[in-house]
Amino acid sequence: MSASASSASPAPESATPIRFGIIGAGFIARWFMEAVGTVADAQVVAVTSAHPERAAAFAAEHAIPAAFASLADMLAAEDDDGGPLVDVVYIGSPNLLHPEHTLAALAAGRHVLVEKPFAPTPAQARAMVAAARRNDRLLMEGWLPAFEPGVAVVRDNLPRLGPVRRALLVKEQYSSRMDAYRAGSLPPAFNPALAGGSLMDLGVYPVNLAIHLFGPPARVTATGVLLEEGADALGTVVLGYDGLAATTAGAARETQPAGFEVVCLHSKTSPAGTGSAISGDHVVLALDDCQWPRRIELRGADAPDADGADAVADLSVTRTGPALAYELEAFCRLVRSGARESDLHPLANSVAAVEVLYEARRQVGVHFPGDPDRRP
């Protein structure tokens, strides 16, 4: 069995496109522009960057009407009718700046779509949520798996496993910036001063998926490998979940374990290749990538239409369109509806993920500017 989904839908003919201002002019901003090209309800009208010359070049390349030297200038800009130039600020700046930029945009009355990770610390994450409530604006973390068709298949088929016994969620991707790092430079992806590192850039995917599927964990245990400058290159985060004791029918009356663990692996020094799996007693839900799963299988004797213990049900999906298109389309629908957060990826989940990532950093020894004092 296979499934597919459309990445975008046109805006209503009477609706004016939602006007976005972008912070950042790097590869994430390019991904965003690809998505905008397929979502008729979105229009980018402005861009700003810490490097004004890059913002200007990005604007010229993508036919964006305005480039600004600062976020403050972009937020102060007006359209031809004297109203705000932008309705939404898309934040694709370095991780460390997400809270600062989010708070400024919300205070100016703009909706905000902020790239993952939501924030470096739980206190910052909670302050961002409070600001969204106070200013009555829509705030959402750009964690794209929540809106992907593959993750929807995982959500829909999770009940077929029965009690979840364990899960392995993996996001490994050799970083092209690792070569630059080894050559002596310090790109943002490995700079702790900008909240870089494997845990924040890649570990956020399995951690967020675990919370998306199972809720916040009861326990966090983390290990990792640190680079000389203090960012992590790879690591493991084990999330412990508590459950209610239960018995099964039958003579043995086996007692269900009181909980289960989710093992989250992340690495910026390993090529992709290790798949992810969520296991029940007799069925395993296997997926090729926990960021945007495409090859998805239900394996085991209890799989649908199973014929033996090695039976496999193919649940694979076809993702159409650019990577961020599903997320962008969902965000535009939320803006149109007057929503203030996503039901599918609520702010509580974003805060919970930041709490897990922060605790994992604490255990591994990764420190960012602005972290609270951790002395005993």
C-alpha positions as semicolon CSV with decimal commas, in nm:
position;residue;x (nm);y (nm);z (nm)
1;M;0,000;0,000;0,000
2;S;0,127;0,349;-0,073
3;A;0,010;0,701;0,000
4;S;0,079;1,043;-0,137
5;A;-0,019;1,398;-0,051
6;S;-0,024;1,734;-0,221
7;S;0,219;1,991;-0,080
8;A;0,016;2,301;-0,140
9;S;-0,318;2,448;-0,231
10;P;-0,405;2,784;-0,384
11;A;-0,518;3,076;-0,175
12;P;-0,879;3,186;-0,206
13;E;-0,912;3,419;-0,503
14;S;-1,034;3,703;-0,281
15;A;-0,756;3,667;-0,025
16;T;-0,446;3,883;-0,028
17;P;-0,134;3,665;0,017
18;I;0,013;3,653;0,366
19;R;0,322;3,871;0,360
20;F;0,637;3,723;0,512
21;G;0,957;3,892;0,616
22;I;1,257;3,659;0,642
23;I;1,542;3,676;0,890
24;G;1,846;3,508;0,737
25;A;1,985;3,462;0,390
26;G;2,142;3,117;0,415
27;F;2,039;2,771;0,299
28;I;1,735;2,757;0,531
29;A;1,606;3,078;0,374
30;R;1,654;2,922;0,032
31;W;1,450;2,619;0,139
32;F;1,182;2,857;0,258
33;M;1,174;3,040;-0,074
34;E;1,132;2,708;-0,256
35;A;0,828;2,637;-0,039
36;V;0,685;2,985;-0,097
37;G;0,702;2,916;-0,468
38;T;0,446;2,635;-0,427
39;V;0,215;2,791;-0,166
40;A;0,005;3,059;-0,331
41;D;-0,114;3,193;0,006
42;A;0,241;3,306;0,098
43;Q;0,445;3,594;-0,036
44;V;0,790;3,710;0,078
45;V;0,812;4,088;0,070
46;A;1,122;4,154;0,281
47;V;1,445;4,000;0,405
48;T;1,703;4,101;0,663
49;S;2,032;3,950;0,774
50;A;2,318;4,018;1,012
51;H;2,513;4,078;0,690
52;P;2,317;4,346;0,498
53;E;2,504;4,275;0,177
54;R;2,381;3,915;0,188
55;A;2,024;4,031;0,244
56;A;2,050;4,261;-0,058
57;A;2,194;3,986;-0,276
58;F;1,928;3,739;-0,157
59;A;1,652;3,989;-0,233
60;A;1,788;4,049;-0,583
61;E;1,822;3,676;-0,650
62;H;1,466;3,596;-0,539
63;A;1,288;3,913;-0,656
64;I;1,203;4,015;-0,299
65;P;1,093;4,381;-0,300
66;A;1,283;4,499;0,008
67;A;1,604;4,418;0,194
68;F;1,678;4,566;0,536
69;A;1,994;4,610;0,739
70;S;1,822;4,509;1,064
71;L;1,513;4,340;1,203
72;A;1,410;4,667;1,365
73;D;1,409;4,837;1,024
74;M;1,201;4,556;0,873
75;L;0,948;4,568;1,157
76;A;0,919;4,945;1,125
77;A;0,866;4,939;0,748
78;E;0,521;5,030;0,614
79;D;0,334;4,934;0,301
80;D;0,177;5,178;0,055
81;D;-0,132;5,212;0,275
82;G;0,068;5,305;0,584
83;G;0,026;4,968;0,753
84;P;0,295;4,717;0,849
85;L;0,489;4,583;0,552
86;V;0,499;4,225;0,684
87;D;0,233;4,012;0,852
88;V;0,464;3,727;0,958
89;V;0,830;3,702;1,047
90;Y;1,003;3,379;0,947
91;I;1,307;3,329;1,169
92;G;1,591;3,138;1,007
93;S;1,872;3,301;1,204
94;P;2,131;3,108;1,413
95;N;1,983;2,905;1,698
96;L;2,104;3,139;1,973
97;L;1,913;3,432;1,824
98;H;1,573;3,263;1,797
99;P;1,443;3,399;2,131
100;E;1,562;3,756;2,072
101;H;1,417;3,772;1,722
102;T;1,092;3,602;1,823
103;L;1,032;3,839;2,112
104;A;1,102;4,145;1,896
105;A;0,865;4,030;1,621
106;L;0,587;3,942;1,865
107;A;0,623;4,274;2,047
108;A;0,579;4,446;1,712
109;G;0,251;4,261;1,659
110;R;0,370;4,011;1,397
111;H;0,296;3,641;1,378
112;V;0,610;3,426;1,401
113;L;0,727;3,103;1,240
114;V;1,059;3,022;1,408
115;E;1,287;2,750;1,282
116;K;1,377;2,457;1,502
117;P;1,518;2,438;1,762
118;F;1,261;2,663;1,928
119;A;1,507;2,809;2,182
120;P;1,831;2,718;2,362
121;T;1,686;2,721;2,716
122;P;1,350;2,639;2,877
123;A;1,326;2,987;3,031
124;Q;1,363;3,145;2,688
125;A;1,106;2,907;2,540
126;R;0,853;2,990;2,810
127;A;0,916;3,362;2,762
128;M;0,847;3,326;2,389
129;V;0,516;3,149;2,457
130;A;0,418;3,412;2,715
131;A;0,496;3,689;2,466
132;A;0,278;3,525;2,202
133;R;-0,010;3,507;2,451
134;R;0,045;3,864;2,570
135;N;0,053;4,005;2,218
136;D;-0,223;3,776;2,088
137;R;-0,013;3,651;1,797
138;L;0,037;3,314;1,630
139;L;0,366;3,144;1,723
140;M;0,484;2,811;1,585
141;E;0,811;2,620;1,573
142;G;0,911;2,518;1,223
143;W;0,949;2,149;1,302
144;L;0,846;2,018;0,962
145;P;0,789;1,648;1,047
146;A;0,463;1,733;1,225
147;F;0,312;1,822;0,888
148;E;0,481;1,561;0,667
149;P;0,269;1,280;0,516
150;G;0,515;1,017;0,642
151;V;0,479;1,119;1,005
152;A;0,102;1,121;0,957
153;V;0,127;0,754;0,853
154;V;0,332;0,680;1,165
155;R;0,072;0,852;1,386
156;D;-0,215;0,666;1,219
157;N;-0,053;0,324;1,250
158;L;0,095;0,354;1,598
159;P;-0,215;0,195;1,762
160;R;-0,154;-0,123;1,560
161;L;0,156;-0,193;1,771
162;G;-0,039;-0,239;2,093
163;P;0,173;-0,149;2,397
164;V;0,494;0,019;2,282
165;R;0,793;-0,169;2,423
166;R;1,076;0,047;2,290
167;A;1,169;0,284;2,011
168;L;1,486;0,378;1,825
169;L;1,473;0,717;1,652
170;V;1,777;0,819;1,449
171;K;1,890;1,132;1,270
172;E;2,241;1,104;1,128
173;Q;2,379;1,322;0,851
174;Y;2,740;1,394;0,771
175;S;2,769;1,770;0,777
176;S;2,936;1,939;0,484
177;R;3,054;2,193;0,741
178;M;3,256;1,925;0,917
179;D;3,514;1,947;0,639
180;A;3,545;2,321;0,697
181;Y;3,571;2,265;1,071
182;R;3,850;2,011;1,026
183;A;4,026;2,257;0,796
184;G;4,043;2,509;1,080
185;S;3,733;2,727;1,050
186;L;3,440;2,742;1,291
187;P;3,111;2,738;1,098
188;P;2,789;2,823;1,288
189;A;2,681;2,459;1,280
190;F;2,967;2,376;1,521
191;N;2,993;2,704;1,710
192;P;2,863;2,687;2,069
193;A;2,858;3,067;2,079
194;L;2,570;3,042;1,828
195;A;2,406;2,737;1,994
196;G;2,535;2,501;1,727
197;G;2,610;2,131;1,749
198;S;2,457;1,797;1,664
199;L;2,206;1,787;1,946
200;M;2,045;2,119;1,854
201;D;2,060;2,077;1,477
202;L;1,980;1,705;1,441
203;G;1,895;1,564;1,784
204;V;1,591;1,791;1,784
205;Y;1,430;1,564;1,523
206;P;1,415;1,236;1,719
207;V;1,351;1,418;2,047
208;N;1,064;1,617;1,899
209;L;0,921;1,308;1,730
210;A;0,922;1,117;2,059
211;I;0,732;1,401;2,226
212;H;0,500;1,430;1,927
213;L;0,408;1,061;1,952
214;F;0,437;0,984;2,325
215;G;0,439;1,315;2,512
216;P;0,712;1,454;2,742
217;P;0,935;1,188;2,900
218;A;0,973;1,123;3,271
219;R;1,352;1,085;3,253
220;V;1,638;1,199;3,029
221;T;1,981;1,036;3,006
222;A;2,235;1,168;2,757
223;T;2,588;1,106;2,637
224;G;2,784;1,272;2,358
225;V;3,117;1,345;2,195
226;L;3,242;1,702;2,223
227;L;3,453;1,891;1,973
228;E;3,745;2,102;2,095
229;E;3,543;2,426;2,084
230;G;3,268;2,279;2,303
231;A;2,988;2,185;2,063
232;D;2,885;1,820;2,030
233;A;2,946;1,616;1,716
234;L;2,722;1,320;1,798
235;G;2,540;1,162;2,088
236;T;2,260;0,956;2,237
237;V;1,956;1,072;2,434
238;V;1,750;0,808;2,615
239;L;1,398;0,914;2,708
240;G;1,226;0,716;2,983
241;Y;0,848;0,689;2,985
242;D;0,632;0,565;3,271
243;G;0,323;0,354;3,206
244;L;0,045;0,182;3,395
245;A;0,087;-0,184;3,484
246;A;-0,154;-0,404;3,290
247;T;-0,222;-0,772;3,237
248;T;-0,301;-0,954;2,918
249;A;-0,566;-1,219;2,867
250;G;-0,453;-1,579;2,882
251;A;-0,316;-1,830;3,126
252;A;0,023;-1,663;3,164
253;R;-0,129;-1,326;3,256
254;E;0,196;-1,153;3,164
255;T;0,251;-0,818;3,334
256;Q;0,315;-0,529;3,103
257;P;0,633;-0,332;3,185
258;A;0,570;-0,011;3,375
259;G;0,715;0,195;3,092
260;F;0,944;0,200;2,792
261;E;1,243;0,386;2,655
262;V;1,301;0,582;2,338
263;V;1,664;0,588;2,225
264;C;1,742;0,898;2,019
265;L;2,065;0,888;1,815
266;H;2,205;1,196;1,643
267;S;2,529;1,260;1,457
268;K;2,679;1,519;1,225
269;T;2,982;1,299;1,158
270;S;2,804;0,987;1,026
271;P;2,624;0,934;0,696
272;A;2,256;0,851;0,702
273;G;2,188;0,479;0,698
274;T;2,058;0,368;1,034
275;G;1,680;0,347;1,022
276;S;1,431;0,411;1,300
277;A;1,184;0,166;1,452
278;I;0,901;0,160;1,706
279;S;0,833;-0,184;1,850
280;G;0,534;-0,353;2,008
281;D;0,513;-0,717;2,113
282;H;0,472;-0,868;1,767
283;V;0,480;-0,573;1,528
284;V;0,750;-0,320;1,438
285;L;0,688;0,011;1,263
286;A;1,009;0,078;1,067
287;L;1,095;0,406;0,895
288;D;1,394;0,520;0,697
289;D;1,422;0,874;0,839
290;C;1,262;1,033;1,144
291;Q;1,279;1,379;0,987
292;W;1,078;1,299;0,674
293;P;1,002;0,928;0,654
294;R;0,923;0,792;0,310
295;R;0,988;0,418;0,328
296;I;0,761;0,296;0,608
297;E;0,688;-0,067;0,688
298;L;0,478;-0,254;0,939
299;R;0,659;-0,580;1,009
300;G;0,555;-0,888;1,202
301;A;0,298;-1,161;1,238
302;D;0,023;-0,917;1,341
303;A;0,078;-0,678;1,052
304;P;-0,224;-0,620;0,827
305;D;-0,271;-0,907;0,580
306;A;0,023;-1,080;0,747
307;D;0,120;-1,430;0,646
308;G;0,384;-1,543;0,891
309;A;0,623;-1,376;1,134
310;D;0,823;-1,210;0,854
311;A;0,523;-1,041;0,690
312;V;0,564;-0,681;0,578
313;A;0,297;-0,423;0,504
314;D;0,428;-0,137;0,289
315;L;0,302;0,200;0,415
316;S;0,548;0,413;0,219
317;V;0,455;0,764;0,107
318;T;0,553;0,998;-0,171
319;R;0,644;1,348;-0,061
320;T;0,564;1,607;-0,328
321;G;0,702;1,955;-0,344
322;P;0,976;2,132;-0,144
323;A;1,070;2,022;0,206
324;L;0,904;2,311;0,391
325;A;0,586;2,333;0,182
326;Y;0,364;2,123;0,412
327;E;0,468;2,325;0,714
328;L;0,423;2,658;0,536
329;E;0,080;2,563;0,403
330;A;-0,030;2,457;0,754
331;F;0,099;2,783;0,902
332;C;-0,088;2,991;0,646
333;R;-0,410;2,806;0,728
334;L;-0,356;2,889;1,095
335;V;-0,308;3,258;1,014
336;R;-0,626;3,262;0,805
337;S;-0,826;3,086;1,079
338;G;-0,713;3,324;1,354
339;A;-0,545;3,042;1,551
340;R;-0,273;3,127;1,800
341;E;-0,093;2,792;1,792
342;S;-0,098;2,463;1,604
343;D;-0,302;2,173;1,739
344;L;-0,072;1,933;1,554
345;H;0,248;2,087;1,691
346;P;0,141;2,284;2,001
347;L;0,369;2,520;2,187
348;A;0,372;2,288;2,489
349;N;0,551;2,029;2,274
350;S;0,810;2,285;2,164
351;V;0,878;2,383;2,524
352;A;0,900;2,017;2,630
353;A;1,156;1,950;2,357
354;V;1,367;2,245;2,471
355;E;1,356;2,108;2,826
356;V;1,484;1,769;2,705
357;L;1,755;1,922;2,487
358;Y;1,866;2,149;2,769
359;E;1,892;1,860;3,016
360;A;2,081;1,656;2,757
361;R;2,324;1,944;2,705
362;R;2,370;1,975;3,080
363;Q;2,463;1,608;3,108
364;V;2,694;1,611;2,805
365;G;2,862;1,940;2,903
366;V;2,758;2,162;2,611
367;H;2,726;2,525;2,723
368;F;2,580;2,820;2,534
369;P;2,585;3,194;2,609
370;G;2,283;3,279;2,822
371;D;2,264;2,941;2,997
372;P;2,178;2,985;3,364
373;D;2,444;2,920;3,627
374;R;2,471;2,544;3,678
375;R;2,704;2,540;3,975
376;P;2,583;2,314;4,262
